[in-house]
C-alpha cells in the first residue's frame, strides 16, 4: 500500500483515532486481516467473524509491528474506530486506487475466472508491474485487500469479481472502478441461488454497466460465442471488443490442435497481427481463456508477438486447478478439485479424455473421481446425471462417484448411458476413493479429481501423491 498517515486513513474511512500517540505516523506495510501476516507498518483490519473476532488479536498485531488497527470498537492499542469495518476497508481501497491512477482490469464469469485472471496477470506482468487477485479472493473483503497491495510502481491492477446475487458486482466495481471489464461466460454456477441463467447474466452484466464511456477510455471485452454475454453490448457505454471463434471476433483462434498431452496450440489473431501459441495448460477450454487474456493485453498496448510468447510461457498460479503431476510410477494425477459447476466439470472431463487418449492406446486407463456440484438448486439431479452420461460418452475408463445423493446421481447417469459392471462405482467418502485407487491404479493411468470446494476432494489427489499418506480430516 502507498504510505498514508494514520490521520489520513482516519479521514478517508470516516473514523476516530484511539490511543494513537502520533497521528502523523504512517502505515507503510500491507493491509491484513490475519494477525499472523502482520509486518512492520501494517494496518490490521479486525473483522468480527462467525467463529473468530479479529478484535481479540489487536494487541498481538500491534506487538508484531502493526501501525494501527482498523476496528469497530476501541481495543486498547492504536486504532482507527469506524462504524462498519467492511465499508471502511472498501473506502480505503477506493481512495488508494484513485490516488495511484492504476489501470484497473476487472473480470467475471460463471467458469474460468481464476484461470483467466492468472493468464492475464502473467501476460501483463511481462509488460509492466502488475498486481492481481490471489487465488479466488474475489469478494467484498478479498477485492479491496488485493487493491491495497498496489504501489506507486503498479501499472495494472487485475481484479477477479465474484457474485452470488444481483448487486454484488455493482458493489465491487464501486470500490475499484475498472476501465477494462471482461465477461467470460454465463453458465449455471450458483444457479440455485440466482434462479436462472438470465438472472446470472443480469448480475454479471453489472460489470460492463460500470465502465466509463468509449470517449473516456472504457473497454468491454465480451465473449462472442456466448449469446448472453454478447447481448451485454447494449448495456455499456464502453467500446466493445469481441473474442472467441465467431468470425466477427477481433481476437480469435485458428487451427486449434491438442498435443498428445492435451495442451492446446493455435494461431492467435488480433487486430494488429497474428502469432502462434502453445499453452502449458491442459484442455481445449483454455483456448477461450487465453483469447480473453490476449484481448485485454491487446487493449493495453502489448504487441501480438509478446502476447503469444507470454501466453505460451504462462502456468498455473492458483492451487488445485488442473494441477497435473506425474508420479514416479507413471500415474498422472490431475487435481482440479478447487471447485466445480456443470461447465467446468464438462471442460475437465474433455481435458481428461484428451490427455488419456495416448495412455489408453498403451493399455492404461483414465479415471474420473467426481463429487457433488453445489448450489444447483432444482437443476442438481439433471446436471449430475448429465455429467455421469458425459463421462461414458467420452470413453472415460472408470468413474468413481464420491459422496452421498449427488454422487449416486452421477453414477446413475453413467449407468443409464451404458456404464455397467466395474466401469463406474459409488463410494462413500474420500478415504474410500483413495483406498480403491491405491489398490487398482496401474502405471500410465490418468486420474482426474474434481468436485465443489465443500466436498474437499483435493485430499484424494494429495493422498495419491503421497503413497504413505491418508486423507486429512477436514
N, C-alpha and C positions, 0 to 999 in steps of 0.2 A: 504494500500500500504506500502511496505517497505520504510523506511525513506531514502530519497535522498536529497542531497543539490540542491539548485536551479541551481548552476553551473553545476552539474552532469546532471540534467534534460535538461538544455540548450544544453549540448554536445550531449546527446542521441538523441534529436529531431532536432539537427542542427539549433538551434535558437539563437537569440541575446537577451541578458538581457537588460531591460529598467527600470530605476527608482528603481533598486534593491539595497538598501544600503549595504546589506551583502550577497554576492553570496553563502557564506558558510551556510546560514540559510537553514533549512531543511523543506521540505514538508513531513509531517507525517500523515496527515489526509486523508480522502477519496478523490478520484478524481471525480468531479461532473460537470454536465453541467447545473444544475439548481441552481441559487444563493440562493434559499431557503433551499437547502440541505447542504450549506457550514458549516463546522465545523472548529474549530481551527486547523490550519496546513493544510487545504485542498489545493488542486490545482484546481482552477476553470477554466474550458475549455470553451472558448467563441466561440460558433458557430453562424454564421450569417444565420438564418433560413428564411423561406419564409415570416413569419409574425413577428418574434421576432429576434432581434440581441443581442446575448449574450454580445457583447462588451458594450452595453448600461448599463449592470448590473455589470461591472467590479468593479467600486468603491464600490457598495453595497456589493459585495462578499468579498472584502478586509476588509471592515469595520466589516463584520461578522466573520473575522478571517482567511480568505484565505491567505496562504503564498505568493501566486502569481497567476497571470492569464496567461494561455496559449492562445495567441491571434494572430490574423493576422495583427495587427497594434498596435502601442503604444496607451495606454489607460489612461495615467496619473497616474497610480498606478503600483506597482511592477508587471512586466510582462516579459514573455519569448515570443518573437515575432518570428513567423515562416511564411513561405510562404503558407503552407497548414495545417490547424489545424487538419483535419481528419487524414492526413498522420502522423502528429506528435503524435497524440494520439495513433495510431497504433504502431508507433515505440517505444513509451514509454512502452506500454503493452508487446511488444515482448521482450524488454530488461529486464523488471522486471521478466517475466515468466522464461526467460533463467537463470537469476541470482538465482532464487528460486529453480530451478530444480524440480518443481512440476510435478507430473504425470498428463498429460492433456488427458482427455477423451472428444472426440467430437462426436456429433451425428446429423444426419439429416434424412429426410424422408418427404413424402408428407402428412402424417397424423400421429398424435400421438406423435410428437416430444416433446411437452411441458409436457404431462402427463408422458412420459417415462423418460424425464430428471428429473422430480420431483421424480420419483421412484428411479432412480439411485442415486440421491443426498441423499435421506433419507436412503438408504441402506448403501452407502459408509460412510456417516457421523457417523454411528454407529461404523465404523471400524477405522476411523482416521479423523482429521479435514478436512472438505470439503467445497469448495466454488463453487457455481453454478449460472447459469443464472437465474435471477429473471424474472418470467412471460415469455414473448416471446421476450425479448430484444436480438435478435439473429442476428442483422445486423452489419454493419461496425462501428457503434458507440456503440451499446449495448454490443457487444462482448468484445472490449478492456476495457470498463468500468467495466465489470464483472471481467475480468482477473486482473485488478488493485486492486481488493478487496483482492487478495491473500496476505498472510503474510508469515513470516518465519515458522510459525506453519502449514501452509496449506500443506496437503499431496496430495489431489486430487482436480483438477480443472475440473469441468464438464460444457461443453460449448455446447449449442444448436446452430446450424448453419442453417440459412435460405438462400434461393436462389430464385431470380426472373429472373435469366438468367445464361447463360454459363459464367464461370469465377468467379462468386460471391463466391462460396465455396473455390475455389483456393485462392482467395484473403484472406479470413478469416483464412484459415489454414496457410497462410504465416505470419499472425500476431501472432498466438499462435499454433505452430506446435504440433499436437497431437501424442501421442504414441499409443493410442487405438482409433479406429474410428468405429462407429456404423451406419449402414444404415438400417432403419426400413422397408421402402417400397417405391415403385414408383407408385403414383396414378395420379389423374387428377387435383390436386390443382394447380392453376396458368397455366393450360394448354393453356389458351388463350394467355398468354404471351410467353410460350415456343414453342408452335406449335404442340406438340405431346408428348406421353409418352417416346418415345425413346430419345427425346431431354432432357426431365426431368431426365431420367436415366443418360444421359451424364453429366449433371450438378451435380447430387447427387454423382456420382462416382468419382468426383474430390476429395472427402474426402479420399477414400481408396488409391488413387494415391499419396496422400501427406504423407502417413505413412512411417516410417522407415522400413527397411527390417526385416525379421524374426530374422536374426542374431543380429540385433540392438535392438530387443525387440518390434518391431511393431506388432500390432494385429488388424486385421479387423474382426469385428463382423457383420455377414450378416444373413439376413432372408432367411432361406432355402425354405420357402414357396412362395417367390416372385421370379419368373424367371428372371426378370430384375435386381433384387438385387443379386441373386445367380450368375448371369453372371459376376458380378463385381470382382469375384475371380481372373479372368485373368488380371485385371487391377492393381493389387497390388503386391508389394514385401513382404508384411507383412504376418505373419502366419494368417490363416483364421480359425475362429470358427463359426459354424452354430448354429442358434437357430430356433425353430419352431416345427411343427408337423411331418415333414419328418423323416423317420427312421434314416437317416444319420445325423440328427441334434444332436450335442453333448449336447445341453441344450434343453430339451423338456418337455412337459406336458403330463401326462396321467390321465385318469379318471376325465376329466373336468366336473364339475357339477355347476349348479347355485342354490344358496339359494332361498328361497321364495321371498327375496328382490331383486334378480337379481345380487347378488355378487358371483363371481366365486371362486370355490375351485378346487384344482388339486394336483397331485403328481408331484413334481419338480424333474427331473432327470438331473444330471450334471456328468462330468467325474469323480468326486470324491465322488459321493453318491447321495442319494435321501432324500427328506423330503416333508412333506405336507404343503400346503399353502392355506389360505383362505383370499382373498383380501377384504379390506374395500371399494374398488372402485366398480362401478356399470357397468355391461356389460361384455359379454364374450370377446370383443375385447381387454380388458385389460390383458388377458392371454398372448397374444403375447408381449405386452409392458413389462409385468413382466418377461417373459423369456429373453428379451433383457437385462433388468437390471440385471438379475441373471447371464447372460453370462459375462457381464462387471465385476461384483463383483467377480465371479469365477476367472477371469484373474488377478484380483488384490489381490488374495490370501485369500478371505473370505471362511470359511467353509460353507458347504451347509446348515447346521442347522441354522447358524447365518443369512445366506441369506434368508432362508424361514421365520424366525422369523421377520426379518426386513421388508420383503415384506408384511407379514400379518398385521403388525402394521402401515404401511405407509398410509398416507391420501392424500388429495388433497391440494397442496400448492398454485396453481395458480387460480385466480378468474374465475368464470363463465365457468368452465369446469366440467360438470357433477356434479355440486353442488346440493346436494339433501337435501331439507329442508321440514319437515312436519309441517304444520300449526296446531294451536290448534284445528281447526275443523276437522282434519284428512286428509285434502287435501295435497298431496305431490307435491312440485314444483321441477323440475329438470332443473336447469339453466345451459345450455350448449351453451350459446349464444356468447361466445367469438369469434368464427369463424366457418366456415363451408365449406366443399367441399363434393363431392359425396361420398367419402369413409367414412368420419367422420359422414355424415348425415345418411348413412345406418347403421353404428355402433350404433349411438344414437337411431335410431328407433328400432333396435333389442333390445337394452337395455330397452327401454320403454316397449316393448312388454313383456319382461321377468319380469320386475318389476310389470307390470299391470295384470299378469295372476291371481294372488291371489285376486287383487282388483276386477277384472271382475267377478270372481267366487262369490264374495259377492254382486254383482249387481252394483259396481262402474264402472267408465269408465276411459279410457286412452285418453288423448288429446295431439295431436302433433301441436304445434304452430310454424309454419315454415315460413321462409322468404328466400330471394334471396341468392344464392350461387354465389359469384362474380368471375370474371376473368376466365370464362369458354369458352369464345370466341364462335366459331361456334357450340360447343357442348352444349351450355346452354339449349336450348329448350329440347333436348333429355334427358339431365341429370335431369332437373327439372321434366319433365314428368315421368321419371323412379322413382324418389323419391315419387311422388304422388301415383304411382301404388304400390310401396312397402308398403306404409302406409296401403293401403287396404289389401294387401296380409298378412300383419302381424296382421290383425284384430284390428288395432287402432280404437277406438270408434269414435273419432272426429278429423278431420283435419281442422285447421284454418290457411289458407294461407294469409300471411300479406304482403301487398305492391302492386306493380304495375304489370308489364308484367310478370316477373318471377313467381310471386305468382299465377297469372292466369294459368300459365303452370303447377304449382304444382296441382292446383285444377282440371285442365283438365285431368291430368294423373290419379288422383283418380276417376274422373267421368268415364273415359274410362275403368277403371278396375272394375267398378261396384258400385262405391260410389255415390249413388243418394240421393235425399231427403235432410235431415238435417245432413247427415254423414260428409259432407265437406262444408266449407264456405270460401268465399274470402272477406277479409275486407281490408280497405284502408290503415290503419296505426296502430301503436302500441296502441294508445289510444282506437281505435275501438275494438281491440282484448281484451284489459283489460275490457272494458265495457261489451262485450259479455260474457267473462269468469266469471266475477263477478255475472252476472245475472243467470248463468247456472251451475256453479260448485256445486257439492254435496260432502258431507263428504266421504272420501275414494278415490276420483278421483286422478289420477296421471297425471301431466301436464309437458310435455317436451317443452322447449323453445329453438329454435336453428335457426341461420342464420349467414351469414357473418358479420364480425365486423362492416362494414359500415352501416348496417341496424339498429343497436342499439337495438335489441330485448331484450337485458338484462333488459331494462326498463320495459318490460312486467312482467318478473319474479320478479323484485324488487317491482313493484306496487302491484302484487298479494300477496307478503309477507307483505306489509303494506296496510291493508284494507282501511286506510283513505287516502292513497297517490294517486297521479296522476302520469302519465308518465312525467318524466323530459324532458324539452325542450333541445334538443342537439344543 
